[in-house]
Amino acid sequence: PEVTMEVDKWYRWRMALSSVRESISFLSQSGACEFQLLAKDGIYLTDAPRTVPAIILSPGNKADVAVRCSKVGQEYMNATDLAFDPKFGGFNPETQFAQDSPPKYQDVYTSVGNFHDPELQPIVMVIDVVSAPGTEEPDGDLEPFTVPTPCYLVDLRELNE
């Protein structure tokens, strides 16, 4: 897909990965676009926004991300293999299925839409960054904000027994 955005303006992307076994991670090819994570799975981060180097989605995940590009022209969002790095969750479909899984699930690298190898589909999307006529000052940095945690997500780490 191709998306048009104005240069130096923040946009909110609400993304969902409707996959049952594939993960995806992507980043700005030139680094001219920045990402600020706002929420995961519909729940705002306690302290937001959080600068992230790439967008990482695992099966069934949702993410709210603020995106701003600082250079006019086409910007490519390229797939990376960050989603499979252990420090980023390490989801690896090849190790998620039992050895006795049906044969059609054992060779995930030949699956259609497989993002495990970024070389198979390196460009996830293209952003056409344009300058708007009469553009005022560029959008400033996002203001940090804090939201209370919902009652069903109470932090029990400091609870005394």
C-alpha positions as CSV (number, residue, x, y, z in Angstrom):
1,P,0.0,0.0,0.0
2,E,0.9,3.6,-0.4
3,V,0.1,6.3,2.2
4,T,0.4,10.1,1.7
5,M,1.5,12.1,4.7
6,E,2.6,15.7,5.1
7,V,6.2,16.4,6.1
8,D,6.8,17.1,9.8
9,K,3.2,16.3,10.8
10,W,2.3,13.6,13.3
11,Y,-0.1,10.9,12.2
12,R,-1.7,8.2,14.4
13,W,-1.5,4.7,12.9
14,R,-3.8,2.1,14.5
15,M,-2.6,-1.3,13.3
16,A,-3.7,-4.8,13.9
17,L,-1.9,-8.0,12.7
18,S,-4.7,-10.5,11.9
19,S,-2.4,-13.5,11.6
20,V,-2.4,-16.6,13.6
21,R,1.3,-17.5,13.3
22,E,3.3,-14.9,11.5
23,S,4.9,-11.8,13.1
24,I,6.1,-8.7,11.3
25,S,8.5,-5.9,12.2
26,F,9.3,-3.0,10.0
27,L,11.2,0.3,10.1
28,S,11.8,3.4,8.0
29,Q,14.4,2.6,5.4
30,S,16.2,6.0,5.5
31,G,15.4,6.7,9.1
32,A,13.6,9.9,8.1
33,C,10.4,8.7,9.8
34,E,10.1,8.3,13.6
35,F,7.8,6.2,15.6
36,Q,6.3,6.9,19.0
37,L,4.4,4.0,20.6
38,L,1.2,5.1,22.3
39,A,-0.7,1.9,23.1
40,K,-0.5,-1.9,22.8
41,D,-3.6,-4.1,22.3
42,G,-5.9,-1.0,22.9
43,I,-4.3,-0.2,26.3
44,Y,-2.3,3.0,26.6
45,L,1.2,2.8,28.0
46,T,1.4,4.1,31.5
47,D,4.0,6.7,30.4
48,A,3.7,7.6,26.8
49,P,4.8,8.2,24.2
50,R,7.7,5.8,23.9
51,T,10.3,6.1,21.1
52,V,10.7,2.8,19.3
53,P,13.1,2.0,16.5
54,A,10.7,-0.2,14.6
55,I,7.1,-1.4,14.7
56,I,6.8,-5.0,15.9
57,L,3.5,-7.0,15.7
58,S,3.0,-10.6,16.7
59,P,-0.1,-12.6,15.9
60,G,-3.3,-10.9,17.1
61,N,-1.4,-7.8,18.3
62,K,-2.7,-4.2,17.9
63,A,-0.6,-1.1,18.2
64,D,-1.3,2.6,18.3
65,V,1.8,4.5,16.9
66,A,2.4,8.1,16.2
67,V,4.5,8.5,13.0
68,R,6.2,11.6,11.7
69,C,8.5,11.9,8.6
70,S,10.9,14.7,8.2
71,K,11.9,14.5,4.6
72,V,9.8,15.1,1.4
73,G,9.8,12.2,-1.0
74,Q,9.0,8.5,-0.9
75,E,9.9,6.6,2.2
76,Y,9.9,2.8,2.3
77,M,8.9,0.9,5.3
78,N,11.1,-2.2,5.2
79,A,10.5,-5.6,6.9
80,T,13.2,-6.5,9.4
81,D,13.9,-9.6,11.4
82,L,13.7,-7.8,14.8
83,A,10.5,-9.7,15.7
84,F,12.5,-12.9,15.9
85,D,15.2,-11.5,18.1
86,P,14.9,-12.9,21.6
87,K,15.1,-9.4,23.2
88,F,12.0,-8.4,21.2
89,G,9.9,-11.4,22.1
90,G,11.6,-13.9,19.9
91,F,8.5,-15.2,18.2
92,N,9.7,-17.9,15.7
93,P,7.0,-19.8,13.9
94,E,9.4,-22.6,13.2
95,T,9.7,-23.4,16.9
96,Q,6.1,-22.7,17.9
97,F,4.7,-25.9,16.3
98,A,5.2,-29.4,17.6
99,Q,7.3,-31.8,15.5
100,D,4.2,-33.8,14.8
101,S,2.3,-30.9,13.4
102,P,0.6,-31.5,10.0
103,P,3.2,-31.2,7.2
104,K,1.6,-28.1,5.8
105,Y,2.7,-26.2,9.0
106,Q,6.2,-27.4,9.2
107,D,7.7,-25.5,6.3
108,V,6.6,-22.0,7.3
109,Y,9.3,-20.3,5.1
110,T,7.3,-21.2,1.9
111,S,4.1,-19.7,3.2
112,V,2.4,-16.9,1.4
113,G,2.8,-13.6,3.2
114,N,5.7,-15.0,5.3
115,F,7.7,-12.2,6.9
116,H,10.2,-14.4,8.6
117,D,12.7,-13.7,5.9
118,P,12.7,-9.9,5.1
119,E,14.3,-10.7,1.7
120,L,11.0,-12.4,0.6
121,Q,9.0,-9.2,0.9
122,P,11.3,-6.4,1.9
123,I,8.9,-3.4,1.4
124,V,5.8,-3.5,3.6
125,M,4.5,-0.1,2.5
126,V,5.4,3.2,0.8
127,I,4.8,6.6,2.3
128,D,4.6,9.5,-0.1
129,V,5.8,12.4,2.1
130,V,4.6,15.7,0.6
131,S,4.9,19.4,1.6
132,A,1.5,21.1,2.1
133,P,1.1,24.5,0.6
134,G,1.0,27.2,3.3
135,T,2.4,24.8,5.9
136,E,2.9,26.4,9.2
137,E,5.5,25.4,11.7
138,P,6.3,21.7,11.8
139,D,4.6,19.7,14.6
140,G,6.7,19.7,17.7
141,D,7.6,16.7,19.8
142,L,4.7,14.9,21.4
143,E,4.0,15.9,24.9
144,P,4.5,13.1,27.4
145,F,1.3,11.9,29.1
146,T,0.4,9.5,31.8
147,V,-2.8,7.5,32.0
148,P,-4.1,5.5,35.0
149,T,-4.0,1.8,34.6
150,P,-7.4,0.1,34.3
151,C,-8.5,-1.8,37.4
152,Y,-8.1,-5.1,35.7
153,L,-4.4,-4.4,35.0
154,V,-3.3,-3.6,38.6
155,D,0.4,-3.8,39.1
156,L,1.0,-6.4,41.7
157,R,4.8,-6.4,41.6
158,E,5.1,-4.3,44.8
159,L,2.4,-6.1,46.7
160,N,3.4,-7.3,50.1
161,E,2.2,-10.8,50.9
